Amino acid sequence: MAAPARVTRQVSGGAAPVPAPSGPNRGQPLATALAELPVLDARRQRVPFGALFRERRAVVVFVRHFLCYICKEYVEDLAKIPESFLQEANVTLIVIGQSSYHHIEPFCKPTGYSHEIYVDPEREMYKRLGMKRGEEIAASRQSPHVKSNLLSGSLQMTGPQFDFQGDPAQQGGILILGPVNIHFIHCDRNRLAHKPINSVLQLVGVQHVNFTNRTSVIHV
């Protein structure tokens, strides 16, 4: 399979979100200070952010927090991406949350997510990358990845393993990075403003995944 062309554009569809002025620019190297900021894995090991995409490109998904049912259902679909699809395109898939490291395993079990995952408990990466804080009122398309409404979704995220995790006002986003440059940035305006997964996979030359083989989507 031929290597896909380098990505330097936004996913089409809707107004292109613009990161905060302090955020990085597409097509430019990631600042050294940002690359050296640590994230934590499930064993509390500190890993420099830049090390995650030093060898190959990475799709990095920043989620709002691990108690967000919309994030849970989005990650459930990320979990359906076969590792072989990623390896064929020489791409790493990474999820980053803003919780404590000991919330990683309780989040991965119900989602079935087995790709790379880390946390940024102090939200330093979110701040430096210009991720929005607060809920912007804006029309959002029906997400192909949201299966529940507010009530049924919230009931999923209860139990002793789900204590308070992170800043509930924090929004997430997606970046395509590496090995050196920033190729794509999307900052969510609200909890429903995430990019369809197949749109992002297309940008890095990963095969599309069929996410429709599941229960019908319920409007939120």
Number of C-alpha atoms within 10 A of each C-alpha: 6 6 10 12 9 13 18 16 13 17 18 9 8 8 8 13 13 15 18 14 10 11 16 18 17 19 16 12 16 19 12 9 10 16 17 14 16 19 26 23 20 15 11 13 11 14 15 13 19 22 14 21 22 14 14 15 23 23 23 21 21 27 26 31 24 26 21 18 24 25 23 25 18 22 22 19 21 24 17 15 23 13 14 11 16 19 11 13 19 16 23 21 22 20 18 27 27 27 23 20 20 15 19 20 17 12 18 18 10 14 19 14 20 16 15 13 22 26 27 22 18 14 18 15 22 24 15 16 21 21 26 21 18 14 15 13 8 10 9 13 10 13 18 16 23 22 19 19 14 11 10 11 18 14 10 15 18 11 8 6 12 14 12 12 17 19 16 16 14 21 25 27 26 22 20 27 27 22 17 17 20 21 24 20 26 22 24 26 22 22 21 20 21 25 20 13 18 16 15 19 21 13 20 22 21 22 16 14 15 11 15 11 6 8 8 11 15 12 11 13
